[in-house]
Amino acid sequence: MTGRWQMIVALSLCVALFSANWTALYVAQQAISRDLDLTSAAGVWLVHLYPAALLGVLIPVKGRLGVLLLGLGGFGLASAVAGFAPSGAILIGCRAAQGLAAAIVLRAGFELAREHFRGSEWWPALVIPVALAVPGLIAGPVIGAVITDFLSFRWVFLINVPLTVVALALVALFTPRRAPHPYARS
């Protein structure tokens, strides 16, 4: 496996993390609303602001590794703050920040993949991360339920911190620093 394909695996793990994080809150939302005394409207914002913020993926971003790492770091930081949020308003703001950071990572990752894959390699490089989003979406509610039942809703966010550190390391380690020449054979 070349560094380019290892990069796709690392980006795929980010996609799985982001998609699981999206759906984990569907289960944890009741515990969050109870513990932070959220109104039903705030609960709706909490759950649906993350996927709405993911629309930030439409923002044009140059596919530079630094932008991707900044987005991952932002996701981890927003997750850490969310884990200790003293109020619903702060938690909702953190949820928006998570969604925007995930959108930055997804867009920068897409651009990096486009720089490194051409021709017949492009579709597998795109489909692999997208395919891993599905297990993440399915696993999210299970993960959210287990964490909420045995720990606290706060761990739904705090678990993202070490996972983001791993993702940062994998992306930094496996992303090639330079795109291949457009006419070079791989």
Secondary structure in CASP SS format (residue, H / E / C, confidence):
PFRMAT SS
TARGET T0000
AUTHOR 0000-0000-0000
METHOD secondary structure of the structure
MODEL  1
M C 1.00
T C 1.00
G H 1.00
R H 1.00
W H 1.00
Q H 1.00
M H 1.00
I H 1.00
V H 1.00
A H 1.00
L H 1.00
S H 1.00
L H 1.00
C H 1.00
V H 1.00
A H 1.00
L H 1.00
F H 1.00
S H 1.00
A H 1.00
N H 1.00
W H 1.00
T H 1.00
A H 1.00
L H 1.00
Y H 1.00
V H 1.00
A H 1.00
Q H 1.00
Q H 1.00
A H 1.00
I H 1.00
S H 1.00
R H 1.00
D H 1.00
L H 1.00
D C 1.00
L C 1.00
T C 1.00
S H 1.00
A H 1.00
A H 1.00
G H 1.00
V H 1.00
W H 1.00
L H 1.00
V H 1.00
H H 1.00
L H 1.00
Y H 1.00
P H 1.00
A H 1.00
A H 1.00
L H 1.00
L H 1.00
G H 1.00
V H 1.00
L H 1.00
I C 1.00
P C 1.00
V C 1.00
K C 1.00
G C 1.00
R C 1.00
L H 1.00
G H 1.00
V H 1.00
L H 1.00
L H 1.00
L H 1.00
G H 1.00
L H 1.00
G H 1.00
G H 1.00
F H 1.00
G H 1.00
L H 1.00
A H 1.00
S H 1.00
A H 1.00
V H 1.00
A H 1.00
G H 1.00
F C 1.00
A C 1.00
P C 1.00
S C 1.00
G H 1.00
A H 1.00
I H 1.00
L H 1.00
I H 1.00
G H 1.00
C H 1.00
R H 1.00
A H 1.00
A H 1.00
Q H 1.00
G H 1.00
L H 1.00
A H 1.00
A H 1.00
A H 1.00
I H 1.00
V H 1.00
L H 1.00
R H 1.00
A H 1.00
G H 1.00
F H 1.00
E H 1.00
L H 1.00
A H 1.00
R H 1.00
E H 1.00
H H 1.00
F C 1.00
R C 1.00
G H 1.00
S H 1.00
E H 1.00
W H 1.00
W H 1.00
P H 1.00
A H 1.00
L H 1.00
V H 1.00
I H 1.00
P H 1.00
V H 1.00
A H 1.00
L H 1.00
A H 1.00
V H 1.00
P H 1.00
G H 1.00
L H 1.00
I H 1.00
A H 1.00
G H 1.00
P H 1.00
V H 1.00
I H 1.00
G H 1.00
A H 1.00
V H 1.00
I H 1.00
T H 1.00
D H 1.00
F H 1.00
L C 1.00
S C 1.00
F C 1.00
R H 1.00
W H 1.00
V H 1.00
F H 1.00
L H 1.00
I C 1.00
N H 1.00
V H 1.00
P H 1.00
L H 1.00
T H 1.00
V H 1.00
V H 1.00
A H 1.00
L H 1.00
A H 1.00
L H 1.00
V H 1.00
A H 1.00
L H 1.00
F H 1.00
T C 1.00
P C 1.00
R C 1.00
R C 1.00
A C 1.00
P C 1.00
H C 1.00
P C 1.00
Y C 1.00
A C 1.00
R C 1.00
S C 1.00
END
